[in-house]
Structure formats: structure tokens, C-alpha cells
Amino acid sequence: MRRVVILGAGGHAQVVADILLRAHEKNSPLLPIGFLDDNLALRGQRFLDMPVMVSIADLPTIEHDAIIVAIGNNRIRQRLFEKLQAQGECFATARHPSAVIASSVQIGPGTMICAGVIVNPYTTIGANVILNTGCTVDHHNLIGDHAHIAPGAHTGGEVAIGEGVFVGIGATVIPGMSIGDWSVVGGGACVIRPVPSGVTVVGVPARPIRMEKAE
């Protein structure tokens, strides 16, 4: 058994906890033992019969074998992941038993794969990624680190999703498209041409509405 501490205790973190519990019921060695969160109002509460223990900075005081950063905001999740990775932490991957993942798929550490997700052959999923409920990722995709594919979003074959990209609920990316680092695809949008880095696109077909400042 490998004890997993979940960083965050909000709704997203509770979904991660449920995924780990469902997988443990199916003989996964990963067992979540509790949440860490900096929100003092959550301290001492219990979700899925697990406690919110201490702040994230107090992680070294908790005996554990692995962690997962369960924070929906891509930038915050990235920063925390990279900080803790530099400190030598081991990251768990949360994979719901109902997810259908081809045997040739590569999955990076710290990634969350929700119920109903489908990932087809020869796709590479980076580290600290969220594949949310019922999304589908077709063959030969590249999903960058810290990206989030929202519920019900779909990518065609040979799609490249950059680092930190957010693809909104119900969005579609047609085959062969690329989405640059830290761009946002609005909910329900349909991407039919490449999206540069740092751009927000919305609509059908998806068109830019905003350029983001590089950090």
C-alpha cells in the first residue's frame, strides 16, 4: 500500500480522492489518507471520510509515500508541482477504473484521469495534467504538462496541446490542430485552425478574443 496525500481540499480534490478510492477498490496500491489545504476554514473537516489535516507547507510532517496536486487552476498547480518536484516528492497518478486508456499511452506523474475518459493509442500525456470527466483524447495526441481538458471536451487525432492549456467544457479540437502554451479554448468552442500561445479563443469556429501576457 502507498499512502497518498492530496494537496487541496476543494471540489476538484474531492474528485481526485474519489478516483483514488475507486481505484483502490480495484486493487490499486494507492490509498488516499487525507487532504492538506491552506484554507483555515476547512481545517478539521472530513470529505469522503478523510480529514483536512494541515497546511500544504506542513507536508513534511505527514508520513506519506506519494502526493497529488489537486488544484484546478493550471498556474497554481504548475507552481506547486514544480516546487515539490524540486524537493524530491513522489507524485501519484489518479486513474478512475472506468477510464479506457490504450496500452501504448504514456502518462506523466501527478496526472488525474476522471471517470469516462477515453485516450486512444500512441498519445502522450504530460505531468500534472487533468483529463476531466468524459473527455476523449484521440490517437497520437501530445498533451503538455499542467494542461486541463475539461468535462466532455474532445480532441481528434494528432492534436498537440501545449503546456498549461485549458480546453473548456464541451469544446472540440479537430484532427491535426495545435494549441500553444497557456492558451484557453472556451467552453463549446470548435478549434479548426492552430491557436498560438497565450491566446483565448471562443466560438464556432473558435476565434481569438484575448492575448495573455507572458509570465
C-alpha positions in Angstrom: 0.0 0.0 0.0 1.2 3.5 -0.9 -0.2 6.3 1.2 -1.2 9.4 -0.9 -1.7 12.9 0.5 -3.9 15.1 -1.6 -2.9 18.8 -1.8 -6.1 20.8 -1.9 -9.4 20.0 -0.3 -11.9 21.7 -2.6 -14.3 20.1 -5.1 -11.6 19.1 -7.5 -9.5 17.5 -4.7 -12.6 15.5 -3.6 -13.0 14.1 -7.1 -9.3 13.1 -7.0 -9.9 11.4 -3.7 -12.9 9.5 -5.0 -10.9 8.3 -8.0 -8.1 7.0 -5.8 -10.6 5.3 -3.6 -12.4 3.6 -6.5 -9.1 2.5 -8.0 -8.0 1.1 -4.6 -11.2 -1.0 -4.5 -9.9 -2.4 -7.8 -6.6 -3.4 -6.2 -4.6 -0.2 -6.9 -1.8 0.1 -4.3 -2.6 3.8 -3.9 -4.6 4.8 -0.9 -5.5 8.4 -0.1 -5.1 9.3 3.6 -6.2 12.9 3.7 -6.1 16.4 2.4 -3.8 19.4 3.0 -5.2 22.9 2.4 -4.2 26.4 3.3 -7.8 27.5 3.9 -8.2 27.5 7.6 -12.0 27.2 7.3 -11.5 23.7 6.0 -9.2 22.5 8.8 -10.7 19.6 10.6 -13.4 18.9 8.2 -13.8 15.5 6.6 -14.6 14.6 3.0 -15.1 11.0 1.8 -14.3 10.1 5.4 -10.8 11.6 5.2 -9.6 14.6 7.2 -8.3 18.0 6.1 -5.2 17.8 8.2 -2.8 20.8 8.0 -1.5 23.4 5.6 0.4 22.4 2.4 3.6 23.8 3.9 3.3 21.2 6.7 3.6 18.3 4.2 6.9 17.1 5.6 5.2 16.4 9.0 2.8 13.9 7.4 4.0 10.4 6.8 3.3 9.5 3.1 4.6 7.7 0.1 3.3 10.0 -2.7 1.3 13.2 -3.3 -1.0 14.6 -6.0 -1.7 18.3 -6.5 -5.5 18.5 -6.7 -5.9 22.2 -7.6 -7.9 23.1 -10.7 -6.1 26.4 -11.5 -3.4 25.4 -14.0 -0.9 28.1 -13.0 -1.2 27.4 -9.2 -1.0 23.6 -9.9 2.1 24.1 -12.0 4.0 26.2 -9.5 3.2 23.8 -6.6 4.0 20.7 -8.6 7.4 22.1 -9.7 8.3 23.3 -6.2 7.6 19.9 -4.7 9.2 18.1 -7.6 12.4 20.0 -6.9 12.1 18.9 -3.3 12.1 15.3 -4.4 8.5 14.4 -3.8 7.0 11.4 -5.5 3.8 12.0 -7.4 0.8 9.6 -7.8 -1.4 9.3 -10.8 -5.1 9.1 -10.2 -6.8 7.0 -12.8 -10.5 6.1 -12.5 -11.3 2.4 -13.1 -13.8 3.3 -15.8 -11.3 5.2 -17.9 -10.3 3.5 -21.2 -6.6 4.0 -21.8 -4.8 2.3 -24.7 -1.8 0.3 -23.7 0.6 2.4 -25.8 -0.4 5.7 -24.0 2.3 7.3 -21.9 1.1 9.2 -18.8 3.3 11.6 -16.8 3.4 11.8 -13.0 0.7 13.6 -11.0 -1.9 13.3 -13.7 -5.6 12.9 -12.9 -7.8 10.8 -15.3 -11.5 11.0 -14.4 -14.5 8.7 -14.9 -15.4 8.0 -18.5 -12.2 9.3 -20.1 -11.0 7.7 -23.3 -7.4 8.0 -24.5 -6.5 6.3 -27.8 -3.2 4.7 -28.9 0.2 6.5 -29.0 -0.9 9.5 -27.2 1.5 11.1 -24.7 0.0 12.9 -21.6 2.4 15.1 -19.7 2.9 15.6 -16.0 0.3 17.1 -13.7 -2.5 17.1 -16.3 -6.2 16.9 -15.7 -8.3 14.8 -18.1 -11.7 15.6 -16.7 -15.0 13.7 -16.7 -15.9 12.1 -20.0 -13.4 13.9 -22.2 -11.8 12.0 -25.1 -8.3 12.2 -26.5 -7.8 10.5 -29.8 -4.7 8.8 -31.2 -1.2 10.3 -31.5 -2.0 13.4 -29.3 0.6 15.3 -27.3 -0.9 16.8 -24.1 1.6 19.2 -22.4 2.4 19.4 -18.7 -0.2 21.1 -16.5 -2.9 21.1 -19.2 -6.6 20.6 -18.3 -9.0 19.0 -20.7 -12.4 19.8 -19.2 -15.5 17.6 -19.0 -16.9 16.5 -22.3 -14.2 18.0 -24.4 -12.9 16.1 -27.4 -9.7 16.2 -29.4 -9.2 14.5 -32.8 -6.2 12.6 -33.9 -2.7 14.1 -34.0 -3.6 17.1 -31.9 -0.8 18.9 -29.9 -1.9 20.6 -26.7 0.7 22.9 -25.2 1.8 23.4 -21.6 -0.8 24.8 -19.3 -3.6 24.8 -21.9 -7.2 24.8 -20.8 -9.7 23.3 -23.1 -13.2 24.2 -21.8 -16.3 22.1 -21.3 -17.7 20.6 -24.5 -15.0 22.1 -26.7 -13.8 20.2 -29.8 -10.4 20.3 -31.4 -10.3 18.9 -34.9 -7.6 16.5 -36.1 -4.1 17.9 -36.7 -4.5 21.1 -34.8 -2.1 22.6 -32.3 -2.8 24.8 -29.3 0.1 26.9 -28.0 1.3 27.0 -24.4 -1.1 28.6 -21.8 -3.9 29.2 -24.2 -7.5 28.9 -23.4 -10.3 27.3 -25.5 -13.7 28.4 -24.3 -16.5 26.0 -23.5 -18.3 24.7 -26.6 -15.7 26.1 -29.0 -14.6 24.3 -32.1 -10.9 24.7 -33.0 -10.4 24.4 -36.7 -7.1 26.3 -37.1 -3.9 26.4 -35.0 -4.0 28.5 -31.8 -0.9 30.4 -30.9 0.5 30.5 -27.3 -1.2 32.8 -24.8 -4.4 33.3 -26.7 -8.1 32.8 -25.6 -10.4 31.5 -28.3 -14.1 31.1 -28.3 -17.0 30.2 -30.6 -17.7 28.0 -33.6 -15.3 28.2 -35.3 -13.0 29.3 -32.5 -11.7 32.9 -32.8 -9.3 34.9 -30.6 -10.7 37.3 -28.1 -7.7 38.0 -25.9 -3.9 37.7 -25.8 -2.3 36.8 -22.4 0.8 38.4 -21.1 3.7 36.0 -20.9 4.9 35.3 -17.3 
